[in-house]
Amino acid sequence: MSPSGNRCAVHFERHAFARCMSCTKTLCQECATQWDGIWHCAQCLGAKRGAKVERSPLLSWIGVVTVSALLLFLGARLMVWTAAAMASLF
């Protein structure tokens, strides 16, 4: 993508290599960073990495309850099988 007239927005002496897809600044190879297949400048990339994704705690709680119930069920089964095995020995 390096047209002859484009220069890096940070390093004016360098030719442009890519364009930031967020702010559309032209960037040289040193300034351009590819993240998820998209070119970004350092400022936009920092803003994207710093952005927090809100996740619902409901899904986490459902997972915790499901795993706890599974472990309780398997623990009870193990105790029953152990007791049956011991009863057959005596």
Secondary structure as a PSIPRED ss2 file (coil, helix, strand):
# PSIPRED VFORMAT (PSIPRED V4.0)

   1 M C   1.000  0.000  0.000
   2 S C   1.000  0.000  0.000
   3 P C   1.000  0.000  0.000
   4 S C   1.000  0.000  0.000
   5 G C   1.000  0.000  0.000
   6 N C   1.000  0.000  0.000
   7 R E   0.000  0.000  1.000
   8 C C   1.000  0.000  0.000
   9 A C   1.000  0.000  0.000
  10 V C   1.000  0.000  0.000
  11 H C   1.000  0.000  0.000
  12 F C   1.000  0.000  0.000
  13 E C   1.000  0.000  0.000
  14 R C   1.000  0.000  0.000
  15 H E   0.000  0.000  1.000
  16 A C   1.000  0.000  0.000
  17 F C   1.000  0.000  0.000
  18 A E   0.000  0.000  1.000
  19 R E   0.000  0.000  1.000
  20 C C   1.000  0.000  0.000
  21 M C   1.000  0.000  0.000
  22 S C   1.000  0.000  0.000
  23 C C   1.000  0.000  0.000
  24 T C   1.000  0.000  0.000
  25 K C   1.000  0.000  0.000
  26 T E   0.000  0.000  1.000
  27 L E   0.000  0.000  1.000
  28 C C   1.000  0.000  0.000
  29 Q C   1.000  0.000  0.000
  30 E C   1.000  0.000  0.000
  31 C C   1.000  0.000  0.000
  32 A C   1.000  0.000  0.000
  33 T E   0.000  0.000  1.000
  34 Q E   0.000  0.000  1.000
  35 W E   0.000  0.000  1.000
  36 D C   1.000  0.000  0.000
  37 G C   1.000  0.000  0.000
  38 I E   0.000  0.000  1.000
  39 W E   0.000  0.000  1.000
  40 H E   0.000  0.000  1.000
  41 C C   1.000  0.000  0.000
  42 A H   0.000  1.000  0.000
  43 Q H   0.000  1.000  0.000
  44 C H   0.000  1.000  0.000
  45 L H   0.000  1.000  0.000
  46 G H   0.000  1.000  0.000
  47 A H   0.000  1.000  0.000
  48 K H   0.000  1.000  0.000
  49 R H   0.000  1.000  0.000
  50 G H   0.000  1.000  0.000
  51 A C   1.000  0.000  0.000
  52 K C   1.000  0.000  0.000
  53 V C   1.000  0.000  0.000
  54 E C   1.000  0.000  0.000
  55 R C   1.000  0.000  0.000
  56 S C   1.000  0.000  0.000
  57 P H   0.000  1.000  0.000
  58 L H   0.000  1.000  0.000
  59 L H   0.000  1.000  0.000
  60 S H   0.000  1.000  0.000
  61 W H   0.000  1.000  0.000
  62 I H   0.000  1.000  0.000
  63 G H   0.000  1.000  0.000
  64 V H   0.000  1.000  0.000
  65 V H   0.000  1.000  0.000
  66 T H   0.000  1.000  0.000
  67 V H   0.000  1.000  0.000
  68 S H   0.000  1.000  0.000
  69 A H   0.000  1.000  0.000
  70 L H   0.000  1.000  0.000
  71 L H   0.000  1.000  0.000
  72 L H   0.000  1.000  0.000
  73 F H   0.000  1.000  0.000
  74 L H   0.000  1.000  0.000
  75 G H   0.000  1.000  0.000
  76 A H   0.000  1.000  0.000
  77 R H   0.000  1.000  0.000
  78 L H   0.000  1.000  0.000
  79 M H   0.000  1.000  0.000
  80 V H   0.000  1.000  0.000
  81 W H   0.000  1.000  0.000
  82 T H   0.000  1.000  0.000
  83 A H   0.000  1.000  0.000
  84 A H   0.000  1.000  0.000
  85 A H   0.000  1.000  0.000
  86 M H   0.000  1.000  0.000
  87 A H   0.000  1.000  0.000
  88 S H   0.000  1.000  0.000
  89 L H   0.000  1.000  0.000
  90 F C   1.000  0.000  0.000
